[in-house]
Amino acid sequence: MTAIPRGRTRRAALVSAACALAVTGAAVLTGCGGDDPDAGTNGVGKLSATAIQAKTRAAAKGAPAVRLSGTVVTSGRTYQLDMRLKADGGTGSVTSKGASFKLLRIGEQLYMKADADFWNQAGGQGGGDGGDAAGKLNGKYVKVPQGDPAYKKFSGFTDKAVLLDGLLTLHGTLATDGHHDDDGTRTIRISGDKGAGGSLDVSLEGTPYPVRLARAGGAGTLTFSDWGKDFAVAEPAKGETVDYGKQLPTS
């Protein structure tokens, strides 16, 4: 029988003691079976993809406010968004085809604000008095009538419930897709149909909020931040507001 060296026996005893302390302190040490990627997290990384999706959707729905930025492709057109949203309104900027404008919604009232170049391009779609309209609308908050096509087209960008409900849906069979790091935040990724149906990174720190979304079919990528951070939305001053009085000339 071969004798076990005394030094090796001592090291084994020390490792066993360290592992016992690690278990007691809810920590996992290298040398005790490997690093645990879920140690010290909110625990959602241990759940099924379906359960993770349910938790992150519930967290997003319950948050009073959020900021989202990135791209959304819809009806073959790409929109660059930087929006802050809450239940009773939203505000931010939208860029498409090199033209930028601001959106502001307070309750059911939607406003658009853009410079003369934007309105000139938009008015050019229909010809006529586009140049005159651009001068009147330049730098003003324009009230968008609810019956105007522009209202339906853009109000969704300012509606937290509608926008998140549509965006946070992955398509196909759900599965977890590993642990990741998003700008210093540990995340668990879930995907639909191995990524073809989109993927969503969910925070492993604190509340399991969505952090980053890659939409199915290359339809855009968005990041989410400032969950729960309130912000003010207020009616523009009367001198900053214009009633266009008919269908808006939007591109």
Residue pairs with C-beta under 8 A, 6 or more apart in sequence:
15 31
15 32
18 29
18 31
18 32
19 29
19 31
19 32
19 33
22 28
22 29
22 32
23 32
26 39
26 40
27 39
27 40
28 34
28 35
28 36
28 39
37 45
37 179
37 186
38 45
38 46
38 179
38 204
41 186
41 204
41 205
42 203
42 204
42 205
42 206
42 207
42 208
44 51
44 52
44 55
44 56
44 188
44 202
44 204
44 208
45 52
45 176
45 179
45 188
45 204
47 55
48 174
48 176
49 174
49 175
49 176
49 190
49 191
50 174
52 176
52 188
52 190
52 202
52 208
53 168
53 170
53 174
53 190
53 200
55 202
55 208
56 168
56 200
56 202
56 208
56 209
56 210
57 164
57 168
59 207
59 208
59 209
59 210
59 227
60 66
60 164
60 168
60 209
60 210
60 224
60 227
61 161
61 164
63 207
63 209
63 227
63 228
64 86
64 87
64 228
64 230
65 84
65 85
65 86
65 160
65 226
65 227
65 228
65 229
65 230
65 231
66 84
66 85
66 86
66 160
66 164
66 209
66 224
66 225
66 226
66 227
66 228
67 82
67 83
67 84
67 85
67 224
67 225
67 226
67 229
68 81
68 82
68 83
68 85
68 163
68 222
68 223
68 224
68 225
69 81
69 82
69 83
69 222
69 223
69 225
70 80
70 81
70 213
70 220
70 221
70 222
70 223
71 78
71 79
71 80
71 81
71 220
71 221
71 222
72 78
72 79
72 81
72 167
72 215
72 219
72 220
72 222
73 79
73 215
73 218
73 219
73 220
74 219
77 96
77 97
78 96
78 220
79 94
79 95
79 96
79 157
80 94
80 95
80 96
81 92
81 93
81 94
81 157
81 222
82 92
82 93
83 90
83 91
83 92
83 93
83 94
83 103
83 157
83 158
83 163
84 90
84 91
84 92
84 226
84 231
85 92
85 158
85 159
85 160
85 163
85 164
86 160
86 230
86 231
86 233
87 160
87 161
88 106
88 107
88 233
89 104
89 105
89 106
89 107
89 158
89 233
90 103
90 104
90 105
90 157
90 158
90 159
90 160
90 233
91 102
91 103
91 104
91 105
91 158
91 231
91 233
92 102
92 103
92 157
92 158
93 100
93 101
93 102
93 103
94 100
94 101
94 102
94 103
94 154
94 157
96 251
97 251
99 114
99 117
99 118
99 121
99 122
99 251
100 114
100 118
101 112
101 113
101 114
101 118
102 112
102 113
102 114
103 110
103 111
103 112
103 113
103 154
103 157
103 158
104 110
104 111
104 113
104 141
104 158
104 233
104 236
105 111
105 155
105 158
105 159
105 233
106 233
106 234
106 235
108 146
109 143
109 235
110 143
110 144
110 146
110 151
110 154
110 155
110 158
111 141
111 142
111 143
111 144
111 236
111 241
112 141
112 142
112 144
112 150
112 154
112 248
112 250
113 139
113 140
113 141
113 142
114 137
114 138
115 138
115 139
116 134
116 135
116 137
116 138
116 139
117 134
118 251
119 130
119 133
119 134
119 137
119 138
119 249
120 130
120 131
120 134
121 251
122 130
122 248
122 249
122 250
122 251
123 129
123 130
123 131
123 133
123 134
123 249
124 130
125 249
125 251
126 249
130 249
133 244
133 249
136 242
137 242
137 244
140 240
140 241
140 242
141 236
141 240
141 241
141 242
142 241
142 242
142 243
142 244
142 248
143 241
143 242
143 243
143 244
144 150
144 151
144 154
144 155
144 248
145 151
148 247
148 248
149 247
149 250
150 247
150 248
150 250
153 250
154 250
156 162
156 163
156 166
157 163
167 213
167 215
167 222
168 200
168 210
168 213
169 198
170 190
170 191
170 192
170 197
170 198
170 199
170 200
170 216
171 192
171 193
171 196
171 197
171 198
171 216
172 192
172 193
172 196
172 197
172 216
173 192
173 193
173 197
174 190
174 191
174 192
175 190
175 191
175 194
176 188
176 189
176 190
176 191
177 189
177 190
177 191
177 195
177 199
178 188
178 189
179 186
179 187
179 188
179 189
179 204
180 186
180 187
180 188
180 189
180 201
181 187
182 201
182 211
182 212
182 223
185 203
185 204
185 205
185 211
186 203
186 204
186 205
187 201
187 202
187 203
187 204
187 211
187 212
188 201
188 202
188 204
189 199
189 200
189 201
189 202
190 199
190 200
190 202
191 197
191 198
191 199
191 200
192 198
192 199
192 216
195 214
196 216
196 217
197 216
198 213
198 214
198 215
198 216
199 213
199 214
200 210
200 212
200 213
200 214
201 210
201 211
201 212
201 213
202 208
202 209
202 210
202 211
203 209
203 210
203 211
207 227
209 224
209 227
210 224
211 223
211 224
212 221
212 222
212 223
212 224
213 221
213 222
213 223
213 224
214 221
215 221
215 222
